[in-house]
Structures are given as structure tokens and as C-alpha cells.
């Protein structure tokens, strides 16, 4: 149920009080001590929650003022709710098993109310085929041996970051799957012992469910738009200001194609150039090719052309009623054409044609540029909870562009010739989840 403005305001006051209490503690804590680092992480989590609440309160106040959208769609989610599950209330056995040996996994994710798109066994197979990483499942079994829950983990062995595991890397979602609420919590409670057993430096579980661990990050939110059943209705809900932005591209006569392997070369030419310009190592072309080839994954590519040259692209994956865009790019020189906006409008139309009820724009940091871009389309933030398991003496490495230590690397990477970046990049990115 959506919180009322009064409830959100009260929660905001409570969070600000908590933030003030923590700020006071820093005066007496030794810098870089374990307690100082714990309080610092807690401060970050509270600050992000405050940002999210402030954004939601602002949206609630202004909701309905747009005359082009007098009756906004009710806010819903394409995902299940952990609280809706019953409890098992019986003994279970926790085991760690090789992913390929757990034949019951597809049945579990098909029947569980809390499974997520990334849990599909096809993704684990594609990750192993593309990057060579081994995978396992932390299994919860009943006394009779029935699989009633599990957490898939992909194991990395990196010369830079050591041996660690992620559920699930390279994708937006992961975490536990189960038929039961108490089993889900017991699975999460078992992760630390599995980490020690496998001698992993850390384990990261990318969940959307709250209350499953003490150490977690709330830095990211998923931006999800509930789609109408008719494209004309979508056009009305977007508003005149947004319509003017994507229609501006039409003066440059753009065209687009939606396909699969036939568009991979054009897609990759845009994607690889944009990644280099951002200072980010690029995935190999085979990663995208392997996704497209797997019949279990309903994937497509969209490419936008101006003067017969590819300038914008997106990679789409459909999961039942949800259309997701994990990767999208526009080359810098095409920003003047507004083709990125035009492409997203075509993508939303395509999603409606495919009878999807939701469109997942992907994850963003609250109030960042990508967050605001997605918000203007009507997407609503849905909190992510990324749980971390590591020894008390270790700190989780920031294996992402937000790490200040990587800024020099990013700046240098932007100067690499494309052909060199495309050779070196895949070797680096396969170790970055």
C-alpha cells in the first residue's frame, strides 16, 4: 500500500533525527575504526532513504497537476511481496550445490511468488558461457529432500579483488527464491557460513526485499513504469513537454529497426563507442550474442539510424509482463538529434505491442541524472537492497565507477582508440559484476 504524505513526512522526520544522532557519534569515534566505518555506512543508507522520501513527497504534492494526465495510473509493482508468503514452520536442510546439479531450480522459480527475471537458469548458463565463472546454489530442502528455496551465486576469482561471489552479477536482480517467508530468511542467514566455508572475501546479494540482513546498501532504486494497454493512452500520460522533446528528433528523419543477431554489429558499434567515451570497459560482443541465441530469453535489439548510420541503441529483454532494458547507448555526436528520447518512445510503444504491463528502465541512484531521465517518463522508484557479507576486518571493495580510486583509470580509458578498448575491455569487465 502506498504511504500517505503524512506517513512519509513522519518517516522523514524520524530519519533526520537518526542522521543527527549518528553525526554526533562521529565526534567520539576513531576514524577508520570498525565502529566508525559501520556508522558511516549507516549514515549513507539513511541519507539515501531521505533523498528517496523527499522525491516521493515532492511527486505526491505535484501529482495530478499536469493537465495532460488528469488520472495517473495507480502505482503498482511487477514483483511479488515477501510478506505475502506463508511460513514453512518445519525443519530444513541447507546445502551448497553446483548450479547444474540442481534440476529442480526451473520449477522453483516458475512457482515461487518472489522469483525475479534474473533468476532464470538461462542467465546463469549465459554468464558461464560468456565469462567462464562457476555458479552454485545455496539450497533449502525439506526433510523429504524437496527444494523449497535457494540463492544462486556466481563465483569470481579476480587478481584485483580476490575470490568473491554475487547473486546475480551483470544483471539488476538476484537473491533468494522460495515458497516460504521463514525459509527465505534462513537462506539469507546461511550466506555468512557459506562465505567462510568457500573462503570468499565477500558475498553480495542483489535483492529487492527488506529486512534480510544487517549490512546492506540502499544506494540503488529500480525505475519502473506501469504501462497502459493502448499507445494513445500512453501518449496522453507523457505530457506535452516530454512529447516536444522526443518529437524534436523527427526533423532529422530518424529510422529504427528491431531485431536480433541481424542488428548485433550496429548495436555494438554504438554501445562500444559510448562505453569508451564514458571511460568504462565494454562487454564482449559475444555476451550479447549469447543472450540473443538463447531461446529461453526473449530478447531483442533496437537501433536508431540518422542518415543510415547507427546512433542510438537499446537491448531489450522481456520476462512475462515485464519489459526490461539492461543496456542502452547513444553516441555523443548524436545528442544534438535527440534520438535517445525518440528511441525510448519507440521502445515503450513496442512494449505495449508486446502486451507488457510494466517497463523496467533499470536501476539508478536517487536524484542522479539517469534517475531524473527515467522519472520524466513516469517511472516510479522501487528500492533495491544489496546485502553484503564479509569479515569484520574487511571492507567491501567499491568495484564500480563511484570509487574515487578508479577516476584516473576512467579518465585514461576515454583516450583509448576504440579497437584497443574493445580488445582489453572484455578481459577487465568480466571480473567486475
Steps between C-alpha positions, in 0.01 A plus 500: 500500500630843409587720799306820555681837494459519879656157551791587269553832680509326840746242369714780356510673841603174667780440249632853544510448877692173450742679269558769762571241770756325280665831411553561871671163543772586249647749749606219733577219253850423379521557124511180292426285804249218445227688689576822306466314169175334611349835600622654174325229296184546708517875440520441122198268509291747701602791275388308190169410665449870578563593135253238380232613745550866410459413131185297571348776714568755226338273240195445722450874547517570126311187391202577283602858414597404144190569292616247240478230768199569722465135606843345561529121507500341846849419625567125495796267475564204267674314783366292786500591869696301755239576764231322297675162531394244763749352749630144467531439876686173447859388499715569194847399388734761349749369243731657243467331161635555148246694296478243221429219748181664634247378244203631703608866467283586195190364675578701814536833319193432290279437803648738758319832543825686571722383213648774283587515127872448562436170681435321172751215458571631150681800648735281703575293189569813292725646773702178518525476121598867457731554798598155625380553859379201700163513676339331797175510694453522876209254522230466764349151498219342698542177698390309189766674287265737312657828390296774668742791468838609370748779437701481174860623527752568225857464624778735386873452535662835430869596527384848611212420735567141604239222516144619553143421394198697379131421462467580212779690318467706179122520560264715707360237734587192703457361848294221648204319349261297713141400559525607864589816693686334789701285256604815312637650821679179600664490158629854541622416852704216352696716254768596752580138585516418127738794450732360766470144372600603147763748626340793315611854578143622468154410368256750352129413472303733272150484645190720490376375837556679830593358839721209395835606646684757711747629241345629179498787253192694392693707248307373198134503401328329208308743279180332383215634288156342504388489137149566370343251259479755218776709341268801461442497874875496558539801271255697715662402830847612386407866484564776248849592624632147461326454166673810369840356596472170317320649201788742453699207357257466210648801318811283442293217345614218731408139434517192718519123480415233757664161456752253638830375359445702183544821701782389730779669303319836488402472867855424610654780293289753693522328839878449492569859396275639773662280767846619392382862514370440855834348604344158562634165372254344257344154504603267221277477196457129575325583831215664312511238226464219754196669655337539161569137408347352815137406418403522868572874503255719309748767388511759223720786382381842387726723293425859392653638181558853371622529142525120496753499785427335839493765774289356786434148621329300770501137612156373608411190701141400563397289799129422500324838546822695563722657232848588623777708339828396667720687250453809283733749334517803275822629346600850606482651154132399476386681814405798285248280317303408817493140375533358852163648599347391169633147546350462847161608367521229231607247763198577718270459198665166421453388862129578483474312169657202677222527761739584783353656814824648632819653363816478708737788417771341716662612822617850590631699794228725644505851347789413263475598134377157389242502781357832380501382138293194590277691739384735225346201318286428805720223643471446875793408729497158666766454765782248452667333798849372429619289794870460578669217685867535593732461796506781755860582411420550130326776311292426194694623194329765289515317168317773310560846342401671828831392653728809512802274442366414156467860380849512350440168325167630359663822377778307324260245352313775315812566292540143376434426133175307462667190361735475797217561751298224333787251541602585857158595638336154498795352691455760774121518518456125549645548850273795585147389597 
